[in-house]
Amino acid sequence: MNILFKNIFSVRTVLNCVFCLFFCFTLSAQELFEEEPDSIPPEVDRIYRRGLDFLVKTQTAKGYWQDTYGQQPAVVGLAVLAMLAYGDDPNTGPYSVPIKRGINFILENQNKQSGYIENSMYNHGFGALALAEAYGMVNDDRIGPALKKAVDLILVSQMKNPFGAWRYSPESTDADTTVTGCEMVALFAAKNAGINVPDEAISKGLRFFEICQNPDGGIGYTGRDAGNGPRTAIGSLVLALAKKKNSPNYQIANRFLANAMREQTYYHYYLYYAAQSHFHASKKSWQDWNRINIKSLSVSQGQSGAWEGPFGATFSTAASLLSLALNYRYLPIYER
């Protein structure tokens, strides 16, 4: 099957029809103009399909990738999300087999008793996020129970943590904003999927970001140390998903991001979160950032369709694609 062509009866086609019907009948002309999604630049589709082509060609039969980070559930989860985000039917479309292989790898690396995915809370958080976004989309009866166990572990870990947040292991007694952001986004996605997530768990996580935020809006790592782009983008996203856009913390975080230099050390990690942060900030913020991102990724994409970085081609490619995926907006977590 040629992965560069989509089935005309894909999820994308169905969703587009539903979207149009819904808005035509429920919005006034002015509201329709304001809410109409941007058209997808042709360059995005070309870049995106080349990146997916690389991921499909290099995935092993076991569902992981050969580079070091590509063998971890977190990166496999991000690659699965990049495929789901393109909008083709995940059960019968051109990416159905790679998606199911990736989901199977995550499930096989989950402890059946504790629900812990692999050996770090990074793997657990991104793995849980992939399960949450796949739940209800991918026909696999194992996903729901596995997601519930993964969420329960996140919640129990938080209850044991003095900061009401997370770090590298479920037993950690310290916390940082990168792991905490990862777990919170997974909780938001699980909640969207119908899994019970107590409001108090969200409130505790938000309080940790508040104590790590500097007066200039930048968010530190384990406290009010120097803020940077990736961590502040994570904090901004978490506040947006919690519907706290009117809060002072959200406003000053976005002001910090507007003036922050584009991250270089953790470049593709930054792209993944910054895209979502700008998307929630405002239509103009998203359009301006997206225009630059498309141009940059078009130039840096390799002949194979991959992007290279210090964490391997699989991670760099998946994160880059997900920073572009907001042009499509098929993932539930990508809703405003």
Buried (B, 14 or more C-beta within 10 A) or exposed (E): EEBEEBBEEBBBBEBEEEEEEEBEEEBEEEEEEEEEEEEEBEEBBEBBBBBBBBBBEBBEEEBBBEBEBBBBBBBBBBBBBBBBBBBBBBEEBBBBBBBBBBBBBBBEBBEEEEBBBBEBBBBBBBBBBBBBBBBEBBEBEBBBEBBBBBBBBBBEBBEEBEBBBBBBBBEBEEBBBBBBBBBBBBBBBBBBBEBEBEEEBBEBBBEBBBEBBBEEBBBBBBBBEEBBBBBBBBBBBBBBBBEBBEBEBBBBBBBBBEEBEEBEEBBBBBBBBBBBBBBBBEEEBBEEBBEEBBEBBBEBBBEBBBBBBEBBBBBBBBBBBBBBBBBBBBBBBBEE
